[in-house]
Amino acid sequence: MLSKIKLQLLGVLCTLFLFSEVSAQTSSSTYSALGLGEFNYSGSATNQGMGGLGISYGTGWSVNFVNPALSTRNTIFNFEAAMNYKKLNVNNGSETSDVDGGGLSYVAFSLPVKSGKTTLGLGLNQISSVNYRLLINSQVNNATINANNFIRGDGGISEAYLSTGFVVAKNLSLGIQGSYLFGSSVRTNQLTLTDTSGVDVGIPSEYYERLTVSDVGFKLGAHYMVPLGEKKNLHIGAIYENLGDVNGKAFAKLASIGQANDLDTDGDLIANDEPRSVYIPNRYGFGFSFEKVNKYAVGLEGQYQDFNQYRSFLDDPTQLKEAIKIGLGFQIVPDYLAIDNSLKRTTYRFGLEFQQTPYYLNNTNINDLGINFGASIPLNQLSLLNLAMKVGQRGTTNNGLIRENYINFTLGFSLNDNSWFYKRVFE
């Protein structure tokens, strides 16, 4: 028994190490050029299939890192990981372009310290991601010279978290999650000037910026279940996340193309790994769900984060607004006792997800509306293959802005084991 536990823990730790080494950016949005990039609000693959629901509802078969209080529903060992792929069609009103991005999205596990009473969780997840490519051509005022800007960005902020959930009274559980924030984003702007015949004018220049974060944050969660009758329950959940002033370092330099990222080359050094901080506003979430046990569940949840309070590393004049997310989700299991029919034992999910993103351009809020689909297919008696897909639209072509039509795929698995706490009778 002990050797099995050691092997399972080793597998978890190896996967966490792999994630920290090869984590890819799951965003490919043009709007990730603003602020700290595109924030992840939707949780795991099982949450994503239900419109991001995870504050008020969770199951014992999947890790829930949206609300740490709901981890008390994990009465067996759970290990979960997922890959993500996103494809967008970007339209500025006159031209269109296809872009994509993806990679390993998250890994997480939950371990019941005292089954049904106390749990311990550990994992890695992305908080925000940056991945964009922009080519902007314009004419210099009062001159017959064209300015060509090639702007790109990559990176983001990840978290390694440790959480615990515990039952404090009948049907009431609380949770706390502590996170170590790390990661960096690199942004460049390469500028060339050309005359009307396309000949370079002057020396091409590049602005290079590297922002690195290293700090801690925390999240609190609460969950209360109201029994409404035989196998019927109302679930109420809430979360509060505090990241606040996130410390890090900023490097910025203006120089010739290919020279700006090197401290020892000529150019104008703006910041040399100077200690700075970025302020990330507090996040609040609340929701409620109705469940008929082992049959279906439906829920409505909302989240709020006031990015009017946002402050960047270099005090850039970025105008951001309140971020609001509303998710409506539904899931159903046709027959969880149909041992010989995996389709009947599959959990099917559907959701609607609306976001007023924090991005505000040309007096226009950038909104995001998507339809979610998902499923958890049983691989054996305990483990699952998790699928989620979201089809949506972000932004608008009005007021000189960009509209993104996208499709997002998530493929993951949940490995569950109830043998951790069974004593061996025979050797």
N, C-alpha and C positions, 0 to 999 in steps of 0.2 A: 504493500500500500504506500509506504513512504517513498519508494523508488518511483512509483507512478506519479505521485505529487511533484517530486523533483523534476521529472521529465516534462510534465505539463507546465510548471513554472518556467523551466528553461525555454520551452517553446514560446511562451508569452514574452519573455524578456528578449529573446532573439528577434521576434517580430517587432517589438517596440524599438529596438536598436536599428533594425532595417528601415523602419519608418523615419527615424530621425536622420538617417543618412540619405535617403532617396526621395523624401516627400516632394511631390510635384505640386504645381499650382493648379487648383481646381477652377480658377476663374480665367475667363478669356474675354471679359467685358471691357469695352472701351471706357466705360465709366469708372473702372478701377484705377484710372489715372487720377482720380480725385480723392483727397483725404488719405486714409490708410488703405484704400482699396475696397474690395467687395467683402462685406461681412457675412459670416455663416451663421444663420439663425435656425436652420431646419433640422439639426440633429442627425441621427443615424438613418440608415436606409429604411427602417421600419417607420420612423417618424416622417420621413420625406414622402412616403406613399400616402400619408394621411394629411397632407397639407402642412406638414411640419409640427403636428400635434405631439407633445411630449411633456408639457407642463402639468397636465391633469391626468394623463393616461399613460400607462405602461404595462407590459406583460412580464411574466417571469421567464420568458424565452429569449429576451433580447436585452442588451445593456441600454440603459437610459442615462445619457449624460446631459440631457436638457434640464432635468430636475433631479438633483441628488437624493431628494426625499423618497422618490419612487423606486430607488434601488432596493428598498425593503421587500419589494415583490419578487426579487430574485432569490428564491429559496434554494437554488442549485448553482453550481459554478457555471458562469457564462463567459465565453470569449468571442469577440466580434471584430471583424475588419471589413473594409469595403474599398472598392475602386470607383472612381468617378470619371465621366467623360461628358463634355459639354460642347455642342456645336451651335454656332450663331450665324445668322444672316444679317449683316449690318447694312443699313440703308440711311443715307444722308439726304434723301430727297431727289438726288440726281444719279447717284451711283450706288451699287451694291457690292458687297464682298463677303465671302465665307471665311470664318475663322473658327478655331477650335482649341481645346485645351483639356487637360485632365491629369489623373495620376492616382496615387494611393491617398485616400481621403481621411481615414481615421483607423485607429485600432483601440480596443478597450476591453477590459474584463471586469467582472463583478464577482466577488467571493462572499458568501454568507458566513460571517463570523459566528452568529447564532441565528440559525434558520428562522426566518419570519420576524426577527427582532432587530438584528444589526448586520450591516453589510459593509464591505470595504471595496472600493473601486480604484482603478488605475487605468490611465490611457493617454493617448496623444491625439490631438485634434487641431484643425486649423481655425483660427479666429478670423483672420482676414487674408485675402490673397490679391496680388497685383500681377496682371499679365495683359499688356496692351501694346499695340503698334499703330502709330498714327503718322501719316504723311500730310503735311499742311503746306500748300503752295499759295502765296499771296504776293501782291505787288507792294513795293515800298512806297510810302506816301511821297508825292512830289518828286518821283524819280522813275526812270524807265528800267528799273532793276527788280527782278523777282527774288523773293525770299523763299527758300525751300527748307522746311523744318521736318526732320525725321525724329519722332519722339517715341521712346519705348520705355517700358518698365517691367520688372520681374521681381518676385519675392512675396513677402507677406509675414504675418505673425502667427506662430503656432503656440500651443500650450501643452505642457505635460502636467497632468492633474492627478491629484490624490483626493478621493472623496469618501465620505461615510454617510450612511443613512441609518436611522434608528427610530423605533416605535416608542413614543413617549406616553401614549395613552391609547385606549381602545380606538382603533380606526384612524389614529392621528400619528403621522410620522414627519420627522424633520430631517434635513440633510445639509451638509456643508461640503463645499469643494474648494480646495486650495490649488492654485495653478501657478506654475512657473512659466512665464512668457519669454519667448525667444524667437529669433529670426531677424531677417534684414530684407530691405527692399532697395533695389538699384534703379534709378531713373536717369535717363540721358536725353539730351536735346542737341542734335547735330544740325548746325545751320550753315547753309551754303548760299551765296548770292551769285546770281547769273544775270547777264544782260539779255537783250531780246533775241540774240542769236544763240543763247545757251552757253556762252563762254563764262567761266568762273570769274568773279570780281572779288578781289581781296583774298584773305586767307580763311578757309573754312574753320569754324569754331565748334566747340563742344562743351556743353554744361553737363557735369557729372555729379550725381548726388547719391550717397549711400547712407541709409539710416538703419541702425542696428539697435534692437531692444533687448533688455535683460532685466526682468523684474518679476514681481509676484502679484497675484490678484486673488479674489475669492468670490464665491457664489453661495447664496443661501436658498434653500428650498423648503416648501411645506406641502403636505398632501393630507387631505381628509376625505374619508369615504363615508357616505350616508347610505346605509342599507334601505332599500325601498320595497323589499319583498323577496320572495324566493328567487335567488340567483339574479337579482336586479340591484344595481348599485349606482349611486351618483357620486362622481369623483370631482373634487375641487382642489386645484393646485395653484401655487404661486412661486415665483422666483425673484431674486434680487441679485444682480451681479455688479460688483464694484471692482473696477480696474484702476480708475483715477489717473494720477500722474505716473505714467509708465516711463521709467528711466532708460536711457540708452546713450548712443553716441551718434554724432552727425559728421559726415565728411562731405564737403562740397568744393568744387573747383571748376574754373573756366579756363580752357586752354585750347590748343589746336586739336583737331579730331585725332583720337587715338592716344592723346597725352593727358587727358583730364583725370584719369583714374590713377595716375602715378604721382606720388608726392614730390618726387625729385625732378620732375620736368618743369619747364618754364610755364608760367600761367598765373592766374589770379586765384590764390587760395582763400576760400571763403570760410571754411571750417575744417579743422584738422582733428577728426575724431574727438570733438569737444563733447563733454558730458552735457546732455540736454534731456528734456522730457517732453512727452506728448500726452495731452489730457484726453482720455477716452471717457465719455459720459457714462453714468450709471444706466443699467438696463433693468427694466421691470417687466414682469410677465404674469398673466393671470389667465385661468381657463377652467372650464368644467366639461365633464364628459358623462354620458350615460352608458351603462354597460349591462348587457345580459350575458352572464358568465358563460364562456365557451361557445357563444353564438355570435353576438355582434356588439359594436360600440360606435357611438357617434359623439363628436365633441366640437367645441368652439373655443378658440384661444386667441389672445392678443399680446403683443409685446410693444414696448415703447422705449425710445432712447433719444434724448434731446441733444442733437449734434450742434445746436446753436452754441453749446458750451465747449465744443471741440477746439483744441489749440494744437497746432502742429509743432514739430521739432524746430523748424526755422522760422516760425511765425509767419508762414505764407498767408496771403489774404484769401484763403479758400472760404467760400460762402456755403455753409451746410445748414440744413434744416432738421426738424424732427424726423426721426425714422419710426414708422409705425408698421407693424406686421399683424395681419389678421388671417387665421387659418381655420378652415372648416373641414373636418375629416370624418370618414366612415370606414369601418372594416367589418367583414363578415366571414365566418367559418361555416361552410355548408353542413359538415358533419365531422366533428373532431374525433368521433369514435370509429370512423370508417377505416379500420386498420389496413384493409386490402385495397383502398382507393385513395391514392395520394392527392388527387384533384379535389376530392371532397374534404380532405383534411387540410388543404391549402387555405391560408388566410389571404383574402382579397381586400385591397384597400383602394380608396378613392378620396380625393381632396381638392379643395380650392384654396389658393393662397394669393393674398393681395399684400403688396408692400408699397408704402410710400417711402422710397429710399431717401437717404439724407442728401442726395445730390440735388442742387438747385441751380439751374442755368437759364440765362435769358428770361428771368422772371417766370420760370416754369419748373414745377415739381416733376421729378423723374419717377414715374410710377412703374410698378412691375406686377403683372397679373398672370397667374399660371394655373394650369390644371394638372393634378397629380394622380398617378396610378402606381400601384405597388402590389407585391405578393410575397408571402413567405411560404416556400415549398418545403415540406418535410423531407429530409435526407435519410433519417432513421427515426427512431422513437423520440429523440430529443433535439437533434440538430436541424438547422434550417438553411436554405438558400434564399437570400433576401434580394428582391428586385424592386427598383423604384424608377419612375420616369416622370419628368415634368416637362410640359410643353407650355411655353409662355411668350410674352412680349414685354419688353422694357423700353421706356422712352417714347419719343415721338419725332417725326420729321418737321414739325412746326417750329417756328422761331429759329431756324438754322440748326436744329439739334439732330440727334441720331436715334433711330429706332432699331432695336435688336429683337429679332424673332429667334427663339432658341429652343433647343431640346436638350435636356439633361438626363443622362443615364447614370444610375448607381447600381453596382453589382457587389453584393457582400455575402457573408455567411455568419451564422451564429453556431458556435460549437458549445454544446451544453453537456454537463456531466454531473450525475447525481451519485457517483461512487466515491466521492471524496470523504464522505462521512460514514460510509459503511465499514464496519469492522470485519476483517478477514477471519473466517471461521476455520478454514482449512489452509494449510501451507502446501 
